[in-house]
Structure formats: C-alpha cells, structure tokens
C-alpha cells in the first residue's frame, strides 16, 4: 500500500533539505512504499493552500510555522510541524549586524520557541505575534515609524517588507536536525499506520461479511463515530442511525432503498449495523423482482391464463399486456420472449411526441432492425394522433412482421382503454387484475408462497403469519400492486424475528411506506397525527374505520366487508379483538 505525504514549504532552501532527507529515510525504510509531493507555498495565498489539501488524498501533511495551524483547520489528516530549533533562532539573530534596531514578527506557532530562546540567552528584542495580514502590516508600520531597520520573521511575513516599509527581513530557516526529525516522525507514523491498517482491514472485512455497514460509537453518543467499515460514509451513516433512533423505527431509506438499522449496546460502545433490504417500490421502476414475481403470477393466475399467453407468443400478431402500475408486466414480456426465436428482448419508451419522432426518424433505431422482441411502453400517454401515426408506421414498415411486438400498457383497472388499436394490427390483448381485486383465499396463498420463497432465499425459518398480520396485508389498497406487495412483505420478513410474522411487523413497514409516499408537508402532518390517531397502532385505526363503516351501513356486515374489500372472516376477526 502506497502512503502519500504532502509537504508544503515556504522557501526553496527548505524544499532541497526535505528532498535530501526524504531520499535518505526512504533508503533506510526500504520496506515502506511512501511518496512525497513538495509544494512551494505560504500563508500569502491561503486559497491555494486550501485547494492543495482538499483536492488530493494524502496520509500526512508536512509544513512549518503558521501554515501548520492553517492546514489543521482545513483537514482531518495529521499535520507534522517541521518547526525551528533554538540553534536556528540564535543563528539568525547572530547574522544581524545591529540588534538595537531589530525586532521579531512571528506567528503563534513560533512564539513559544522564540520567547524561551530570548529569555534563556537574555536577549532583549521587540516582538510582535501576528495572526492576520492586517496584524503584519500594522506591526511593520509601527516598526518603520519607530526607526527599526531589521525584522526577524517567517517566510509569510517577508512579503513587501523591504519595498513598502524599507525593513530588511531575516528568515528563520529550519536547520538540518529539525527537518530530519520531522520527516523521521512522518515515517514512524506511516509505519504504525500500516500496521494498524492491517488490523483495521481484518476487522472491516470480518464485519462486512455479516453486515453491509457497521459503526462503533462512543457509548450513547451517536455523533462520535469511533470506527466505521466505510470511512467515507461514516458521517452520513451516523446521521441515518440517529434518524432511526429519533423516529423509533429500525427502517431508514436513502436513494430509494430501504435499510435495516440495529443498535446494540456494550459496556464501552454503542454498535450500529445497517443492512440493505432492497429498492423501495415506485411507479418509475422498470425492472421486476425475478426472485418472487414468478410465484406471484403462478399463484394469482391459473393454467388457462398461461396457456393463452403461450398461444399469443407463437402468433406473429402483437400482444398488448394491459394493467395497473406495479403489476410487473415486463415479467410476462420475458415469458413471451422465451417462447419466440427472437434474437433479443428490447424495451423502448414512447411516452411523448419527442421520443416517438426520434425513434421513427432514426434509421439506427430498433424499429429498423429485425428479429427482436420489442417491448413498447408509454403508448397510452401519447395523444391519439401520435398513436395513429405510430400504428401507420407499423403497417407501412411491416414492423410487426419483422419483429414480435409487445405493448406494455399501464391502465387503471376498470377504466376505458386509452388506446384504439386499428383492425389491421389484430392485437391480442391480455388484461391483468390488480392485487386488491384478488380473492382473500388467493391472497392468503400468495402471502405463504412469498414466505416460503423468502425462507429458501435467505435461510430464515418462518413457519407462518399471524391472522392480524394477514388482515393488515389484505386490507391495504396496494396502489403499486405486486411490486409494492413484494417489497413490503420481504422487508417485514427481513426485519422480523422468526418463526411467525406478526401484525406489528407489517404495521411498521406499512406505516413507514405511508409516510414515505407523502409530500414533505404531508409527512410532517402524518407524523404529528391527529389526536384520535396519535399513539395508536394501525390495527386500532383499522378497527375504528370498520366500526364507522358498519354504522353507516346500519350494521350490515356483508355490505361493510364488500365496501372495505375484505372478507367477512377478516371483518369478524377485527371486531372480536
């Protein structure tokens, strides 16, 4: 592993010394792979200094004087101070011909060393300690006005001292001994770091084998990360852990993904683990979950449906798969592809006039190629005139004769189709039911099918689901259908403890899903909750809604169950508790 040192020196002579002793120490420590980048700069241009540090990845910084203090504020990387010795200070003082007309201007970094040297050798000299450019200008102006001729200073103070204030400046140079010792310190620190990195990597690799991310905090202080398996994301991950704790939920989301947070307390540390649960469902999602979607379709549809699908696959005529959002229509497209001799399945979106015009005008588009299965999405979003233009293009170019066309159409269940296919296309249509239109028995089978698939995939041992949990699932409207259902159920299974999936496990995920799909003001309102709902479980709220519906239906349970889209058995279970 290569370690890198950034050395910032204020004058060329120091650069030469650093190069000399770095070469010597590299020879003495041949087992270490260390590189050094030496830059000539000082506090006269702080912007350049800051850019040097922030735009590069270094293990150590090496500099001297006031530059050290500045660099320490710009980065968390250790900064080693080359410094000056008493000998360096005395050597500089002795080089001045007239001490009575001489003064010292220095930064805080050199103040202590200079003061001790002057006191030890009983040297009386005027001294100014400065921090900013204005301090330097004021000090020089006072010295020039008082008849001083010479100043002893650091390189950042020399600027314009002669031209403007007619003061001769004498730089306190760092001698060979301090330069060598500073570089030797760098080598010792990097050797120790390399040893620690080996242990760090071993610990990190071990923890990553069990969890995506692991963070060690100071006991109950979730702002102080002591260790993270991902250093670059440590601050971000700590923020997510704090959010999970403040919201009292083990699930957090970012980048449309859900993560499971578990915090464990030990004697000395608070340890947080974060594990990936999967992508949160959304209407923009275009891929299907192959691990579970086959079980969903095999449970929700009978053999006659798949027999018809295979029949349509073998016909040259286009197929239109029509259903609501989240039914993972792409999966059925993949089944059609397996039944054809098409070279490849390709999906293209024609959701607006621009995308349609571009596809029809581009001779390199898939519409001018042959022997493919083309899945076309977004057709229902086009105005009728654009739809007709596309159908006419299909007829004239024989697109449906050269390729297998599959239209994936998103259409709310029970609404009129927004597309009028011309008779000459002879499109075979398949209409899909949304999840909430499935019978209670089919839904029950579906839940257990996903549960079994989850056990096989993860090695968990769920043996069943409680009636309350099943009721919560069956009562939910599922606006994103299979996609949302798979996400909620598998997330709940990932977070819950086997062997029984309970109502509170489903409660947690559904409540979080309800919050995440709201706008920011709506989220705040939902979290605040009305006095009637605050502090109550999802089960209690559902029971309240059922009782209200019963009251409105004059106690008619059959009518109430139908209105709420639940079975009478489900309604009875809620009312019994």
Secondary structure, DSSP 8 states (H G I E B T S, - for coil): --EEEEEEESSHHHHHHHHHHHHHHHHHTTTS-EEEEEEE--GGGHHHHHHHHHTS--SEEEE-THHHHHHHHH-SS-EEE----HHHHHHHHHT-S-GGGEEEEEEHHHHHHHHHHHHHTT---EEEEE-SHHHHHHHHHHHHHTT--EEEE-HHHHTTTTTTT--EEEE----HHHHHHHHHHHHHHHHHHHHHHHHHHHHHHHHHTT-SEEEEEETTEEEEEEEESSSTTHHHHHHHHHHHHHTT-SEEEETTEEEEEEEEE-SSEEEEEEEEEEE---TT-----HHHHHHHHHHHS-HHHHHHHHHHHHSSS-EEEEE-TTS-HHHHHHHHHHTS--S-EEEEE--SHHHHHHHHH-TTSGGG--S-EEEEE-GGGS-HHHHHHHHHHHHHHTHHHHSEEEEEEE--TTS--S----GGG--EEEE---GGGS-HHHHHHHHHHHHHHHHHHH-----EE-HHHHHHHHHS--TTHHHHHHHHHHHHHHHS-SSEE-HHHHHHHHHHHHHHTS-HHHHHHHHH--TTTTT--HHHHHHHHHHHHHHHTTT-HHHHHHHHT--HHHHHHHHH-
